[in-house]
Amino acid sequence: MERYSRQMMIPGFGKRAQEKLGKAHVIVVGLGGLGCPSSLYLAAAGVGRITLVDAERVEESNLNRQVLHWTRDVGRSKAGSAAEKLRELNPSVGVEVVEEKLGEENVGEILKGDVVVDGLDNYETRYLVNSHCVEKGIPFVHAAVEGFIGQLLTVVPGKGPCLRCVIPEPPPPKPLFPVLGPVPGVMGCLQALEVIKLLTGLGKPLVGRLLLFEGKGMTFEEVEVKRNPNCPVCGEGHGGRRSPQKR
Ligand SMILES: [Zn+2]
């Protein structure tokens, strides 16, 4: 508990919130620019169990932003590289490694936890995470970055819009896009903060509010976003927890 003493001093946090973190299971999908900082801060905060999902290997061009992977890790599995650092930082955290690409066939097996962190770089897999989390009622924290900009949204099924309500059509896929390391660093830290709030019940999560970060002018902007009644994922008569016939 000495390790967590400074966060437990926060009014309303205390031993109770710390115990909630210790009992929680968080799944981080993607150990890139977002997943590295988010999983690092979750492990430091004492989340009891963290599952790291990534099938890719570390490349030299990742190292400007994927801060859990170091020069010696080039060529190694990203999930394995990240797990090693998290275990060293906090040996009391149970870190599990899933070296698989998330798809329709394994999403149900892998995404079993209290909260999911979206550390992905493509909308195809993000939509899969969104659909599964809405169907199973699992909260998830979305973030995306490009260049100097980032966005953040917390999805709590049944309580606010899902990712598909807010972004109905995926932007055209880009295999390579520019990213400046501190931008996913900021957004990944904010994801960890949202996860800690969801797990402890402290604060007000970013539900129904899309946060937009622009690093060049250093601005944060909040846009109110609403649930789309015709959303193919969470709208009336679709998916969600209210229509078990779809399962
Ligand atoms: Zn929706």
Residues whose N, C-alpha, C, O or C-beta is under 5 A from the ligand:
A	BS01	ZN	P161 C162 R164 C165 C231 V233 C234 G235
